[in-house]
Amino acid sequence: MEVLKGRTISPGKVEGESLVSREPIGFYGGIDAKTGLFIEKGHELEGKSVKGKILVFPCGKGSTVGSYVIYGLAKNNQAPLAIVNKETETIVATGAILAGVPCVDRIPVEKISTGDHLIVDATAGTVSITKPNL
Amino acid sequence: MHLTNAEERILSGESGEVMERMFRLLVSLGDIYGADRMIPVGSAQVAGVSYKSIGDPGVEFLEDYANKGAVAKIVTFLNPAGMDIEDWQELNIPPSFAEKQLRIMNAFKKMGIVISATCTPYLAGNLPRFGEHIAWSESSAISFSNSVIGARTNREGGPSALAASFCGVTPNYGLHLDENRRPQVLVDVNATLEDTADFGALGYVVGKQVKNRIPYFRGIKDADTDQLKGLGAAMAASGAVALYHIENLTPEAHLMKSEGLERLSVSDTDLAETFSKLSTGKEPDIVIIGCPHASLKEIMTISRKLEGKKLKKPLWVCTSRMVKEAANRMGFTQTIEAAGGKIVADTCMVVSPIENMGYKTTGVNSGKAANYLPGFCKQNVVFTKLDTLLEKVT
């Protein structure tokens, strides 16, 4: 198990499976707040659900309304368990905090792959990775 | 960031979940931008009001927080809505849009936020003083309050301005600090500036080039409030200028050193090119004035020009409800209506759904509107002086 140290954006501690996007994510127009599914055409995660996953991506992009989409996901029980970023900009930070979704940044996200088992201690600002048995 | 004991207690949830999350948002933004502490703010101004901008996710968030008891602690004004919230039927706003927009307004009202619905709060009853710290989020209002009034605000987002409203504080960084208010680019203006539209064109050119830096203008001999609001709005739209200084005109200019800066100059040719580049259409289907919201003086001017005339095309003059009230009293509204125009309150062309109302080409005298209408409203634009626009439609 490898432990990566980052920075607290929104506190909380969760454990789960990662869903990784190498591209930035724009929540508004990117993810449907009602279904939790990626709807952005051509996005590498198109059609996937964020519900119950630890969503890992480099940074946010796009409209500031994205903050409200993150809030909507949480309200509709479709939210990711946690968000892990390389750099959390204000849209994602705002959404994660308003929604109470744990969020950590300054994590070298290239070390994480989809399907890794993660323990995110956002209060401490750490992410522990266990790779699946191959 | 240093937090007081009382602030730590808010973070531990002592004042409830809404306050905890709102305060955490401010702390987190403060950490990201290197703030040392929180500072009290005198007022807030919240953007993200039109249903067209915030959609269903925004409606749900606002209603949720209103229902959880979130309340404004300081005087807080609201940005324009997607429609006139009283006369929307007359303007043919789709009822499905109106229903959502009214829900948004009710949620804000429930939170104690003044549903002023204007981008010119300083003309409608929320005027900060020189040096006062505030948390505003509409880009032209930010520019005006920082530059013309000398109040201090960063470019807040809708949620961070809401958080400042509920908590009464903002993190101390950016334009709240003296050292970050210094100019970075010297702009020599060698152009004739007569009409408000000229200031809009100047703002467009300068904003494109200076991006988010602070310009210091030389060569602007005089400018009234309306022209300065047009200049700042255009720079905040084509760039992200939150503060500008004008030699001998704006209140902090004399405190600044203009030597040794990167230089830029603007000529009559540059302005002429800007008018022509931004004019993507020829004959307007509608003329819309009031971006940012028209002052009483602008409305009076239009009313005098339209006295006894008949318009061939629709004319909207967008303003705040407060200014419209004064225009009603003075009979300006009646004169404009008699000519076939309308004074539209609470909204503007950028945030209302004009593209769904059959309009394809809009005439404007605003550099900001000329910048946004093609993208936000799928409009061709005729960008020129007020007199020329009125000639085209009378």
Chai-1 contact restraints between the chains, C-beta under 6 A:
chainA,res_idxA,chainB,res_idxB,connection_type,confidence,min_distance_angstrom,max_distance_angstrom,comment,restraint_id
A,I9,B,S28,contact,1.0,0.0,6.0,A-B,restraint_1
A,A33,B,P57,contact,1.0,0.0,6.0,A-B,restraint_2
A,T64,B,G157,contact,1.0,0.0,6.0,A-B,restraint_3
A,V65,B,I54,contact,1.0,0.0,6.0,A-B,restraint_4
A,S67,B,P159,contact,1.0,0.0,6.0,A-B,restraint_5
A,Y68,B,P57,contact,1.0,0.0,6.0,A-B,restraint_6
A,Y68,B,G58,contact,1.0,0.0,6.0,A-B,restraint_7
A,Y68,B,F61,contact,1.0,0.0,6.0,A-B,restraint_8
A,V69,B,P57,contact,1.0,0.0,6.0,A-B,restraint_9
A,Y71,B,F61,contact,1.0,0.0,6.0,A-B,restraint_10
A,G72,B,P57,contact,1.0,0.0,6.0,A-B,restraint_11
A,G72,B,E60,contact,1.0,0.0,6.0,A-B,restraint_12
A,A93,B,S28,contact,1.0,0.0,6.0,A-B,restraint_13
A,T94,B,L25,contact,1.0,0.0,6.0,A-B,restraint_14
A,T94,B,P159,contact,1.0,0.0,6.0,A-B,restraint_15
A,I97,B,R21,contact,1.0,0.0,6.0,A-B,restraint_16
A,I97,B,R24,contact,1.0,0.0,6.0,A-B,restraint_17
A,I97,B,L25,contact,1.0,0.0,6.0,A-B,restraint_18
A,I97,B,S28,contact,1.0,0.0,6.0,A-B,restraint_19
A,L98,B,R21,contact,1.0,0.0,6.0,A-B,restraint_20
